[in-house]
Amino acid sequence: MLKDLVGIKDISKGDIESVLDTASSFKDVLKRDIKKVPALRGKTAVNLFFEPSTRTRTSFELAEKRLSLDVVNIAATTSSLVKGESLIDTALNVQALGADFIIIRHPSSGSPHLLSRHVRASVINAGDGINEHPTQALLDAFTIKEKMGGIEGLSIAIVGDILHSRVAKSNSYLLTKFGAEVRLIGPPTLVPRDLESLGVKVFHDMEGGLRDVDVVMMLRIQMERQDKGFFPSTLEYSRYWGLTAERLLKAKKEAIVMHPGPMNRGVEIASEIADSERSVILDQVTNGLAVRMAVMYLLGGVRE
């Protein structure tokens, strides 16, 4: 692999396959009584999270500890950024203290790319603005392969706030590379037609978009990124775009339901669907640990 993982768009299908194959091995490790391996002992990971996170931050921290890394967590409110220090200077100082990995989540798109050009440490993008979320796409692909036996030839619907979703973008890049048909579904205000340039199909009707799909991936409405009304109310959004048992009948009988979290139950997804046998949402969380271990393990080998 390359030194960094800042996005899915520009990495090869071969590198993605290496991550997924390695993650499979690490998932076996995580089933053992002793889940820790000495693979990256002596190296240090610094988690720079400048946005709220539960799953991603916890998953990265557990993955780091499972690989025997030394772990340091830095939040924006407790860093020198509040005193006016630049992001690059923060990263350079962290590197000077011995960081081998810098995992960053930041509200500004492109922040990980900027850091990767200024530090020797491996930079891993844990979500940058509305741009990308590469490890989420990798764990989603791992879960789809695990549940469906492969990705090529599948029809995969991604539903909701596509406009502001870094998850949708990274998944679109990855899944189309592997020969899946990707359908982006949502209201016209949240799914612009120009997204078809990503090699996907755009649908503005829920029933038509879900017809005969193999995978349904629901997304949260990102109110925190919206500075104007893209729909009248959450009640109306749920009425037309929420995943219900009735709407799920449009998909194939064996179709699985995914969600990157956090879920807004009763808005984009009904609880009966989120908790059903067709839901693999918690499997995604579990698989995220193995996938993030794989990413750091492979990036760590660059300087061995």
N, C-alpha and C positions, 0 to 999 in steps of 0.2 A: 504493500500500500504506500500511498504518499505520506508525507510527514504529518499532515493534518486531515481532519474530517470536518470541513466547513459547509458542505452541501452535497446533495445527491446529483445535482444537474451535471457536474463536470467530472464525476468519477466513473470508472469503467464498470461494465457488467461483470467482468472478471473479479474486480475488487469486491463488489457486492457479494458475489458468490462465495468468495473467501471468508467474508464476515459471517454469512449465514452458515457455512460449513463449520467454521470454528465455534460459532454459537451453539451448534448442535452438540459439540463435544463438551462445552462448558455446562450445558443444561444437564448432561449426565453427571458432571461433577457436583452440581447443586443438589442432586438427589442423595448424595452420600451423607453419612452422619457428620463427617468433618468436611465442611464445604470450602475451606480455605486452601489455596494453593500458593506456592512460593514464586510464582511466575515473574512477578515484578517487584520482588523484595528489594528494598534499598532505594526505590524510586519514590517520588513525591507527586501527588496530584493536588491541585488547588481548584476548588469550585468557586467560581465567581458568578453568583446568581443575583441579578439586578431586577428580577421580576418574581412574583410569588410562584411557588412550585411545591407540589407534594410528591407526585409519582416520579417525575424526572430527577429531582434532586436526591430523593431517597434512593432511587435506583442506582444513580451514579455512585453515591457514597457507599452503598452496599457492594457494588461491583468492584470498587477500588479496594475495599477492605478484603473482599474474597480473593483478590489478586495479591494481597500482602503489601499494598502501597501504603505509604504514610499519607494521611489525608488532612487537608486544611480547608475550612469553609470560611468564605468571606462574603458578607452581605453588603449591599450598597450603603445602607444606613450606618454601618460600622467601619467603613473604609475611608481613606483620605480623599475619596472622590467628593465627599460632602465639603471638603476644605478647598476644592478647586483643582485637585490633581487630575491630570488627563487619564483616560483609560489606558493609553499606551504606556505612560509612566508607571501606572499601577502594575501593569503586566510585567514591565521590565524589572521593577523592584521585586515582584514575586519570583521572577526567574532568577534574579541575583541571589535570592535566598534558597535556590536549589530546586525549583519546580521543574518537573519533567513533563507534566501534563497541565494544561490550563483548560478547564471546562467552563464555558461561558454561556449564560443566558442573559440577553440584553434586549431592551425595547427598541433599539435602533437597528434596522436592517443593515447588514454588512459589517457589523462590529467584529465578528469572528474572523472575517476575511482580512480586515484591517490588522488585527493582532497577529495573524499568521505571517504577515509580511515583516513584522518587527521583532519577533521572538524566535529563539531556537526551539523552545519547548513545543510539544505537539498541542495544537489548539483543536478542541472538539466543540462544535456548535451544539448547544443544548436548546436552541431556539433563538432566532434573531428577528425581532419585529414581526412583520408579515411576510418575511422572506422564506426561510426554510427551517425544518426540524429533522435533520437527517437520521438521527438514531430512532426517532419515532417511526419513520418510514421503513427502516431496517427491521425493527421489531414487528411491524405490521406485516411485512413480507414474510418474515420467519413464521409468524402465526398462520398466515394464509397457506403457506407451503405445508405446514404441519397438519392443518385441518383439511385441506383440499387436495393434498398430494402434489401440488405444483401451482404455478402462476400462469403459464402460457395458455392462451385460449379462454381464460376466465373473463366474465363480464363483472366488473366491480363498480358499484355505485358509491360515490362520495357525496353526501347530502348535507346542505346547510349553508353556513356562512363561508363560502369559498373565497370570497374577495379578501377577507382578513386572515385566512387560514394558511399558516406555514406548513401545517400537516398535509393539507390538500395538495400544495405545490410539490413537496418532497415526494409524496406518494404518487403523484402524476408522473413525475420524472422517472421514478423507479419502476413502477408497474408497467408503463409503456415500454421501457427498455426490455422487460421480460415477456413482452408479447401479450399483455392483457388488454382488453377493451375497457377503458376508464370512462365512466359517465359522471359528469359533474351536474348535480341537481340542486335547484333552489330558485328563489325568486329572481327576476331579472336584475334587481338592484344589487344582489349579492353574488350573482354568477354572470359576469359579463361575457358576451359572445366571443370577444377577442381571446379568451382563454383557450379556444380551439386550436390556437397556434402551438399549444403544448402537446398536440397529438391526441386530444381527448374529445369526447362528444359532450355537448351542453344540452341539458334538458331543463325546461321551465315548468314542466308538469310532473308531479310526483309519481302518478300512476304509470305514465308512459316510461319514465326513466327507470323505474324499478322492475319493469316487466322482464322476467326470465333472467335476472341477474344471479350470480353465484355468491356475491359478497355485498353486504350493505354496511357502509361505514358512515355513521352519523357524526356530525360535528356540532360543537357548542356555538351558540350565538355569542360573539365576542363584543359585548357591550362596551368594554373598556377601550376598544380600538375604534369605536364608531362616534364620530362627532356630529352626526345628523341622523334623522330617522330613515332607515332603510325599509321599514315596514311599520304599519300602524301600531301594533301591540304584540306582546309575546303570546297573548291569547289567540290572536288571529294567525300569528306565525304557526303556532301549534296546530291550529285547525287545518291549515293547508299543507304544512311541511313537516309536521311531527310524525314519527314512525309509530304506527299503531298495528295491532294484530291484523286488522283488515287490510291495511296497506301492504304488510309483509306478505300477504297471500299472492301479491303480484310477482314476487321473486320466486325462484325455484324452491321446491320443497326442502331441499338439503342446504339452502343458502344459510350462511352464518351472518351474525350481526356483530359489528365492531364499533368501538368508540374510544378515542384517545384520552378522554377524560379532561377535566372534570365534567360529569354529566349534570345537565339540568333536567331532572326527572319531571315528566309531565309537560315539558316544553318541546325539546327535539326528540325525546324518546319516552315511550310509556314504560312504567315500572315493570309491567308484565312481560315486556320484551327484554328489557335490560336484565331481568332475573331469570329468563327462560333458558331452556336447554340449548337453544340456538345461539345464545349470547356467548362470545369468547372474550368478553371485555377483561375479565380477571386473568385469563390466559395471556392476554397482551401484556399485562403488568408483570406477570411472572417471566415471560419471555424477554422482557426488556432488560432484566438483570443479566441474562446470558448473553444477549446481543451487545450490551455495553461492556461486559467483560471481554468479549471477542474484539471489539473495536480497540480498546486500550492495549490488549495483548498484541495485536497486529501492528499498531502504531508504535508500541514500545520496542518492537524488533527492528525498527528503522536504524536506531543508533547502537544496536548491539555489536 
